[in-house]
Amino acid sequence: MKFQYLAVIFVIIIMPIALVMNFYTQAQIDVINKQTTYMAKLNDATYDAVKAFQLNTTNSYYSSISDSKIRDIEASINTFYNSLTSSINYTKLELQEYVPAIVYTLYDGYYIYGKRYNVYDNVEINDSTGVVEQIEIDTQLNDVNRYEYGLKPFVYYSCRYKKGNDDFVVNFTLDNFISIYGKINGNYESKSGYLININDCTVNSSGVVTAYKDANLSATENLSEYLIFAEKATSEGEESIPSSTSDFNNGEYIYIVYNSQKIYRGKDKGGEERYFWFNQGEATVLAAPAEELVQAFENKTQSARQYYTDAYNFSIWVNNNIGSIGQINIRLANTAEPLEFIATEPIFETSNQDPEDPSSTFNQHRIAVIKNAIKTNLMAAINSYNSNSSATEFALPELSEEEWDKVVNNVCVIAFVQGLPIGGKYFNSYTVIPNDKNNEFVDVDSVYILTSDGQYHMPNCPELVENTSYQDDIVGGYINTSFSRQTSDGKYYYKHVQDRNVRSPYTACYHCIVNASEKYDLNDDIFLNESNTIEGHNIKVLRDKFLTYLSREKYNLYKTTSYGANT
C-alpha cells in the first residue's frame, strides 16, 4: 500500500478522534471555568448578604429584638439573591430551585431560609351565622400552593438532660451564657447567666467581684458617644427642628445601659438636663426618670463588676444544683445519634474548670450541641426540600472542622447551591462567611481599645503589649460595631471622636491592620493569662482595662432568652 494511502487512512481515523477529544477537553475546561466562576459568585453573594446584615444591625441598638432581627435577615437574603442574579443568568425564582437552604447562625440559635409548608386548617367562619364550619379543600391543588419560600421557625441551641427526678433543658449560646428551664430538685426553675470559674473571682465583703483572673475591674467609667439628631421637614421659610421630644444639639452625650437599654443624658437647647433613648436619629425623652437611674449616672456606675458578680452567683447556683450532670444524662429529642464529643467529666461544674477556656469540657460540649442542632435540622430541611423540588436531589455536604470552628464561634451565613447546570455537570457547593461585626454577642476579639493619640487597637496589638507606658494612655474601649460609620438624617458620622468640635473619628492602629501575624494570641496571651506578663512585658494595666471593657459590653447586650437572669 502506498504511503499516501496510509496517510489518508490515518487522517480519516485519527482526525475525528482528535476533534472529539479536543471538544471534550474544551468542554471540561469550560465546566471548570464556569464552576470556578460560580464559586466566586456564591462567595461574593454570601459576603454581600453578611455585609447587608452588618449595616442593618450596627446602626440600631435594638437590632437583637426578634421582629427587627427577622426584618434584617430577610433584607440580607434579598441582597444575596440580587447579588447572585446580577452575575448569573438566572432570575431569583429560577435560582431558588437550586438553593435548598440559607442558614443564619446567631447568638442563641439559628434560622433556615428555604421552601416551607404553609399549614392551615380547612375551616372558615360562616359570615351569616358566625359559626366555624368545615370546608372542602382540593388537596391536590392546595398541596402545591402550600409550599413557599421563607424563614422557618427559630431553633435554639438546646439540649435536654435527665437525672433521677431532674428533667431540664439548657439553651446554649456562642459564648458562656446559658439559659436553664425545667424541673430541678423537685422545683420548676428558669434561670439564665454567664458561667465562669468561681475560684477565679475576688469577692469583697459586700459580695461584689472586684477582680477576675487577677485583673482588677473598674468600678466606674465615663461612657460617651457622639450623636446626630435627624431633622424633619417644616413649611417653607420655617427653621427645621429635630424630630425628637426635646430640642437637642448634635454632640457628645454620656450614657449608661439601664434595664438592657442604652440611656443618654445631656442638656437640650434650653439648658435643661434630659434623659433619653436614641435610635437611628430619633430621641425619646424620659418624662420621669427613675431615681435609681439618676443615681447610676451620678455614681458613673457601669456593669463590669456587675457582670462578674452576677456570673459568680449564677455559677455557684449551677455548680450546686446541676454540677454533676454529664453526657450520660443527655436526652436527644429528634435523633438517636450521639453527640460527637463524649466527655466523662461533669459538664456544668464551675469550681474545677473554666467555662471560658476553649479547651474546657463545657465549651467542647457546647460546640457538640450546636453542631448537632444545626446538622439535624439542616438535614431535615434538605430532605423536605427534596420531596417537593423539581430540581436534582440535594444532599447535605460535610463541613470541614475549620468551617465548623467558624460556625460555633461566630455569627455566620451558610449558603448552599446544588444542582445548577454547568455544561455536562452540576454545580454543587456551599460557603460559610462569618460576621465579625454584629450586636449579637461580644467575643474577646470584639472589643477595640482607645488610646489618647486618637487610635483604636486590638487588645493583642504589639504596640500595647510591648510598651508599658503606652498602656497608660488607654482612655476607653468599646464593641467594634460602634466604630462603624453611622447614618442619621442622610448624614454620616462616627460615635467615637477625638475632638467633639471637629468630629475627627478615631483611626485604626497601623500595626493591628498590617502586621496581623505579629499580634499576640488573644485567649492565651491576654484573656487567660493570669501571670500578667508576656515574654517579659508587663500587661497588668492592659488586662485590667481590657477585662473591664469586655465584661461591660457583654453585660450590656440585649438577651432574648433571659429567665431570672443573673440570680
C-alpha positions in Angstrom: 0.0 0.0 0.0 1.3 3.3 -0.9 2.4 5.7 1.8 -0.2 8.3 0.6 -2.9 5.8 1.2 -1.7 5.2 4.8 -1.7 8.9 5.4 -5.3 9.2 4.2 -6.4 6.3 6.4 -4.6 7.9 9.3 -6.3 11.2 8.8 -9.7 9.6 8.4 -9.3 7.6 11.7 -7.3 10.0 13.9 -8.9 13.3 12.9 -12.4 12.5 14.2 -10.9 11.1 17.4 -8.7 14.3 17.8 -11.7 16.5 17.2 -13.8 14.6 19.7 -11.0 14.7 22.3 -10.5 18.5 21.6 -14.2 19.1 22.0 -14.3 17.0 25.2 -11.2 18.7 26.6 -12.6 22.2 25.8 -15.9 21.2 27.4 -14.2 20.1 30.6 -12.2 23.4 30.6 -15.4 25.4 30.2 -17.0 23.4 33.0 -14.1 24.0 35.3 -14.0 27.7 34.4 -17.8 28.0 35.0 -17.5 26.1 38.3 -14.7 28.4 39.5 -16.8 31.5 38.4 -19.9 30.2 40.1 -18.0 29.5 43.3 -16.6 33.0 43.3 -20.1 34.5 42.7 -21.5 32.4 45.5 -18.9 33.7 47.9 -19.4 37.2 46.8 -23.2 37.0 47.1 -22.9 35.5 50.6 -20.4 38.1 51.6 -22.9 40.8 50.3 -25.6 39.2 52.5 -23.4 39.4 55.5 -22.4 43.0 54.8 -26.1 43.9 54.4 -26.9 42.2 57.8 -24.0 44.2 59.4 -25.1 47.5 58.1 -28.7 47.0 59.2 -27.8 45.8 62.7 -24.9 48.0 63.6 -27.0 51.2 63.0 -29.6 50.0 65.5 -29.0 49.3 69.2 -32.3 47.3 69.2 -31.4 45.0 66.3 -31.3 42.0 68.6 -35.1 42.2 69.2 -36.8 39.4 67.3 -39.0 41.3 64.9 -36.2 43.6 64.0 -33.8 40.7 63.5 -36.2 38.9 61.2 -36.6 42.0 59.1 -32.8 42.4 58.9 -32.3 38.8 57.8 -35.0 38.9 55.1 -33.3 42.1 53.8 -30.0 40.2 53.8 -31.5 37.3 51.9 -32.8 39.7 49.2 -29.3 41.1 48.9 -28.0 37.5 48.4 -30.3 36.8 45.6 -29.9 40.3 44.0 -26.1 39.9 44.0 -26.2 36.3 42.6 -28.8 37.0 39.9 -26.8 40.1 38.8 -23.8 37.9 38.0 -25.5 34.7 36.9 -28.1 34.5 34.0 -30.9 33.4 36.3 -33.9 35.1 37.9 -34.5 34.9 41.6 -37.4 32.5 41.1 -35.2 30.2 39.0 -32.3 30.3 41.4 -34.5 29.4 44.4 -34.9 25.9 42.9 -31.2 25.3 43.3 -30.8 26.9 46.8 -32.1 24.3 49.3 -31.1 26.3 52.3 -29.5 29.5 53.6 -28.6 29.3 57.3 -28.2 32.3 59.6 -26.4 31.1 62.8 -27.0 33.7 65.5 -26.0 34.1 69.2 -28.5 31.7 70.8 -29.9 29.8 67.7 -30.4 29.9 64.0 -32.8 30.5 61.2 -33.0 28.4 58.0 -34.4 30.0 54.8 -35.9 27.7 52.3 -39.1 26.1 51.0 -41.6 25.6 53.8 -45.0 24.1 54.1 -47.7 26.7 54.9 -50.1 24.8 57.2 -53.6 26.0 57.6 -56.9 24.4 58.8 -59.7 23.6 56.4 -62.2 25.7 58.3 -63.8 29.1 57.8 -66.3 31.3 59.6 -69.8 31.5 58.1 -70.5 35.2 57.5 -74.2 34.8 58.1 -74.2 32.7 61.2 -70.7 33.5 62.7 -70.2 29.7 63.1 -66.9 28.0 62.3 -67.6 25.4 59.6 -65.6 22.6 57.9 -64.9 23.4 54.2 -63.9 21.1 51.4 -60.3 21.6 50.1 -58.9 20.4 46.8 -56.0 18.6 48.3 -54.0 18.1 45.2 -54.2 21.8 44.2 -53.6 23.2 47.6 -50.7 21.0 48.5 -48.8 22.7 45.7 -49.8 26.2 46.8 -48.9 25.5 50.4 -45.2 25.4 49.7 -43.5 28.8 49.8 -40.0 30.3 50.4 -39.4 31.9 53.7 -37.7 31.8 57.1 -38.5 28.7 59.1 -39.1 28.9 62.9 -36.1 29.9 65.0 -34.2 27.0 66.5 -32.3 27.3 69.8 -29.0 25.6 70.5 -30.6 23.4 73.2 -30.1 20.1 74.9 -32.3 18.1 77.4 -30.9 16.4 80.5 -32.5 13.9 82.8 -31.1 12.5 86.1 -33.4 11.0 88.7 -36.3 13.4 89.1 -34.4 16.2 87.4 -35.6 16.9 83.9 -34.5 20.2 82.3 -33.3 21.9 79.1 -30.3 24.1 78.6 -30.1 26.7 75.8 -26.5 27.3 74.8 -25.0 30.3 73.0 -21.9 31.2 71.1 -20.2 32.0 74.4 -20.5 31.1 78.1 -24.1 32.4 78.5 -26.8 29.7 79.1 -30.5 29.5 80.0 -31.9 26.7 82.1 -35.5 25.8 82.5 -37.2 22.7 83.8 -37.5 20.5 86.9 -34.5 20.6 89.3 -34.6 19.3 92.8 -38.3 18.9 92.7 -38.9 22.5 91.7 -39.5 24.2 88.3 -36.6 26.5 87.7 -35.9 29.1 85.0 -32.5 30.9 85.2 -30.0 32.5 82.9 -26.5 33.8 83.2 -22.8 33.5 82.3 -20.8 30.5 83.6 -17.3 31.3 84.9 -14.8 29.7 87.2 -15.9 30.7 90.7 -12.3 30.2 92.0 -11.0 33.0 89.7 -13.1 35.6 91.4 -12.0 38.0 94.1 -15.1 39.0 96.2 -15.3 41.8 98.7 -17.3 41.9 102.0 -20.4 43.2 100.1 -20.4 40.2 97.7 -19.1 42.2 94.7 -16.5 40.7 92.5 -13.7 43.3 92.3 -11.2 41.2 90.3 -11.3 38.2 87.9 -8.3 36.1 86.8 -6.1 38.6 88.8 -7.4 41.5 86.7 -8.8 44.4 88.7 -12.2 45.6 87.4 -13.0 49.3 87.3 -16.0 50.3 89.5 -16.9 53.4 87.4 -16.5 54.5 83.8 -17.2 57.6 81.7 -19.0 56.3 78.6 -20.0 58.6 75.8 -21.0 58.7 72.2 -21.3 61.4 69.5 -24.9 61.7 68.3 -26.5 63.4 65.3 -30.3 64.0 65.5 -32.5 63.7 62.5 -34.4 66.7 61.4 -37.9 66.7 60.0 -39.1 68.9 57.2 -41.1 72.1 58.0 -43.1 74.6 56.0 -41.2 76.8 53.6 -39.5 79.6 55.5 -39.6 77.9 58.8 -36.5 76.6 60.6 -36.2 72.8 60.7 -36.2 71.3 64.1 -35.0 67.9 65.5 -37.7 65.3 65.3 -37.5 64.4 69.0 -39.4 65.2 72.1 -36.9 67.8 73.1 -34.6 70.0 71.0 -31.0 68.7 71.1 -27.8 69.9 69.5 -25.6 67.4 67.7 -22.8 66.5 70.1 -21.3 64.1 72.6 -23.5 62.6 75.3 -22.7 60.4 78.2 -24.7 57.2 78.6 -25.2 54.0 80.7 -27.1 50.8 80.0 -30.1 50.5 82.3 -32.5 47.5 82.1 -30.9 46.4 78.8 -31.5 49.8 77.2 -28.9 52.5 76.4 -29.9 55.8 78.0 -28.2 59.1 77.4 -28.0 62.2 79.5 -27.4 65.8 78.4 -28.7 69.3 78.2 -31.2 70.3 75.5 -31.0 73.7 73.7 -32.9 75.2 76.6 -30.3 74.2 79.1 -32.5 71.6 80.8 -30.9 68.2 81.8 -32.6 65.4 79.9 -32.5 61.6 79.9 -33.4 60.0 76.6 -33.3 56.9 74.3 -31.7 57.3 70.9 -32.3 55.2 67.9 -31.5 56.0 64.2 -31.5 59.7 64.7 -34.7 59.8 66.9 -34.6 60.7 70.6 -37.3 59.9 73.1 -37.1 61.8 76.3 -37.9 60.1 79.6 -40.6 62.2 81.3 -39.9 60.9 84.8 -36.6 59.1 85.1 -36.3 56.6 87.9 -34.3 57.7 91.0 -32.2 54.6 90.6 -31.3 55.7 87.0 -30.4 59.2 88.1 -28.2 57.8 90.9 -26.4 55.5 88.5 -25.5 58.4 86.3 -24.3 60.4 89.4 -22.1 57.5 90.5 -20.9 56.7 87.0 -22.0 53.2 87.7 -21.1 50.7 84.9 -21.6 47.0 84.7 -18.1 45.4 84.6 -18.2 44.4 88.2 -21.9 43.7 88.0 -21.2 41.2 85.1 -18.8 39.1 87.1 -20.8 39.5 90.3 -24.0 38.1 88.7 -21.9 35.5 86.8 -20.3 34.4 90.1 -23.7 34.0 91.9 -25.2 32.2 88.9 -22.2 29.8 88.6 -22.4 28.9 92.2 -26.1 28.0 91.8 -25.3 25.9 88.7 -22.4 24.2 90.4 -24.6 23.3 93.5 -27.7 22.2 91.5 -26.6 20.6 88.2 -22.8 20.4 88.6 -22.8 16.6 88.5 -24.7 16.4 85.2 -22.7 14.6 82.5 -23.1 13.3 78.9 -24.8 10.2 80.2 -27.7 12.3 81.3 -28.4 13.7 77.8 -31.8 13.1 76.2 -31.9 13.9 72.5 -35.4 14.7 71.2 -35.4 14.2 67.4 -32.5 11.9 66.7 -30.9 8.8 68.1 -27.4 9.9 67.0 -25.0 10.5 69.9 -23.2 13.9 70.2 -19.8 13.9 68.6 -17.9 14.8 71.8 -18.2 12.3 74.6 -16.9 13.5 77.9 -16.7 11.7 81.2 -16.3 14.9 83.3 -19.2 16.9 84.6 -20.4 19.5 82.0 -21.6 22.4 84.2 -19.2 22.1 87.2 -17.6 25.5 87.7 -15.2 25.1 90.6 -12.6 22.9 88.8 -13.0 24.0 85.2 -13.1 27.4 83.4 -16.1 27.5 81.1 -14.5 30.4 79.2 -11.5 28.3 78.3 -11.9 26.9 74.7 -10.5 23.5 75.8 -12.9 23.1 78.8 -15.5 20.3 79.0 -18.3 22.8 79.0 -17.0 24.5 75.8 -16.5 21.3 74.0 -20.0 20.1 74.9 -21.4 23.5 73.8 -19.8 23.0 70.4 -21.2 19.5 70.1 -24.7 20.7 70.9 -24.6 23.5 68.4 -23.2 21.2 65.6 -25.8 18.5 66.4 -28.7 21.0 66.4 -27.6 22.6 63.0 -26.9 19.2 61.3 -30.1 17.6 62.4 -32.4 20.4 61.3 -30.5 21.2 58.2 -30.7 17.6 57.1 -34.4 17.6 57.8 -34.8 20.9 55.8 -32.9 19.5 52.8 -34.8 16.2 52.9 -38.1 18.1 52.9 -36.9 20.2 50.0 -36.0 17.1 48.0 -39.5 15.7 48.4 -41.0 18.9 47.0 -38.5 20.1 44.4 -38.4 19.8 40.7 -34.6 20.1 40.6 -32.0 17.4 41.2 -31.8 15.6 44.6 -29.9 17.5 47.2 -27.6 16.1 49.8 -26.1 17.7 53.0 -22.4 18.3 52.3 -19.8 17.6 55.0 -18.4 20.8 56.5 -14.7 20.8 57.4 -13.5 21.3 61.0 -12.2 24.8 60.1 -15.7 25.7 58.8 -17.4 24.3 61.9 -15.0 26.3 64.0 -16.3 29.5 62.3 -19.9 28.4 62.8 -19.8 27.5 66.5 -17.9 30.7 67.5 -19.3 33.4 65.2 -22.5 34.7 63.7 -22.4 33.2 60.2 -24.2 32.8 57.0 -24.1 29.4 55.3 -25.4 29.3 51.7 -26.0 26.1 49.8 -26.3 25.8 46.0 -26.9 22.4 44.4 -27.9 21.0 41.0 -27.2 24.2 39.0 -26.3 23.0 35.4 -22.8 23.9 34.2 -22.4 22.1 30.9 -22.1 18.4 31.3 -22.1 18.6 35.1 -23.9 20.2 38.0 -22.6 22.9 40.4 -22.8 21.6 44.0 -21.2 23.8 46.6 -21.6 25.9 49.7 -19.9 28.7 51.5 -19.5 29.8 55.1 -19.0 33.5 55.7 -18.6 34.7 59.4 -20.0 38.1 60.5 -17.3 39.5 62.8 -19.1 42.8 63.4 -22.5 42.4 65.0 -24.6 43.3 68.0 -25.4 39.6 68.7 -22.6 38.8 71.0 -19.2 40.0 72.2 -16.2 37.8 71.8 -12.6 38.5 73.1 -11.8 40.0 69.7 -14.9 42.2 69.5 -13.5 45.0 71.7 -11.4 47.8 70.5 -9.2 49.8 72.9 -8.8 53.6 72.5 -5.6 55.5 73.2 -5.1 59.2 73.8 -3.2 59.6 70.4 -6.5 59.1 68.6 -6.1 55.4 67.6 -8.1 52.2 68.4 -6.3 48.9 68.8 -7.0 45.2 69.1 -6.2 44.1 72.7 -3.3 41.9 71.5 -1.7 44.7 69.5 2.1 44.6 69.9 2.1 48.4 70.4 0.1 47.9 73.5 1.6 44.7 74.8 5.3 45.7 74.4 5.0 49.3 75.6 4.1 49.7 79.2 4.0 53.5 79.1 1.6 53.3 76.1 -0.8 51.2 78.2 -1.2 54.2 80.5 -2.6 56.2 77.5 -5.6 53.9 77.2 -8.7 56.1 77.5 -11.6 53.6 76.8 -12.8 50.6 75.0 -16.0 49.7 73.1 -17.5 46.9 70.9 -16.2 47.0 67.4 -19.6 47.8 65.8 -19.6 51.2 67.5 -16.6 52.2 65.3 -18.6 51.6 62.1 -19.8 54.6 60.2 -23.3 55.6 61.3 -26.2 57.3 59.4 -28.6 59.8 60.6 -30.8 62.1 58.5 -28.7 61.4 55.4 -25.5 62.4 57.3 -22.6 60.1 58.1 -20.9 60.3 61.5 -18.9 58.2 64.0 -19.8 57.5 67.6 -16.3 57.9 69.0 -14.5 61.1 68.1 -11.2 62.6 69.3 -12.4 66.2 69.2 -16.1 66.9 69.6 -15.8 70.2 67.7 -14.2 68.9 64.5 -15.7 65.4 65.0 -12.5 63.6 63.9 -13.0 59.9 64.4 -10.5 57.5 65.9 -8.4 55.7 63.3 -7.3 52.1 63.3 -3.8 51.2 64.5 -1.4 50.5 61.7 0.1 47.5 63.4 -3.3 45.9 64.0 -4.1 46.1 60.3 -0.8 45.4 58.6 1.2 43.2 61.0 -1.6 40.7 61.8 0.9 37.8 62.1 2.8 39.6 64.8 -0.2 40.0 67.1 -0.3 38.0 70.3 -2.9 35.3 71.0 -6.0 36.9 72.4 -7.1 34.0 74.6 -3.8 32.5 75.8 -1.6 35.6 76.0 -4.2 38.2 77.1 -7.6 36.9 78.4 -6.5 33.7 80.2 -3.0 34.9 81.1 -3.2 35.4 84.9 0.6 36.0 85.2 0.1 39.4 83.6 3.3 39.1 81.6 4.2 38.1 78.0 7.8 37.5 77.1 8.9 39.8 79.8 6.3 42.5 79.0 4.1 43.6 81.9 0.5 43.8 80.7 -1.2 44.3 84.1 -2.8 47.7 83.1 -3.8 46.4 79.6 -5.5 43.3 81.1 -7.3 45.2 83.8 -8.8 47.6 81.3 -9.5 45.0 78.7 -11.5 42.7 81.0 -13.4 45.8 82.3 -14.4 46.8 78.8 -15.1 43.2 77.7 -17.3 42.3 80.6 -19.2 45.6 80.4 -20.0 45.1 76.7 -21.1 41.5 77.3 -23.3 42.5 80.2 -25.0 45.3 78.2 -26.1 43.1 75.3 -29.8 42.5 75.0 -30.8 38.8 75.5 -33.9 37.3 74.1 -33.6 34.3 76.4 -33.2 35.5 79.9 -35.1 33.6 82.6 -34.5 35.1 86.0 -31.2 36.2 84.6 -28.2 36.8 86.9 -30.0 35.5 90.0 
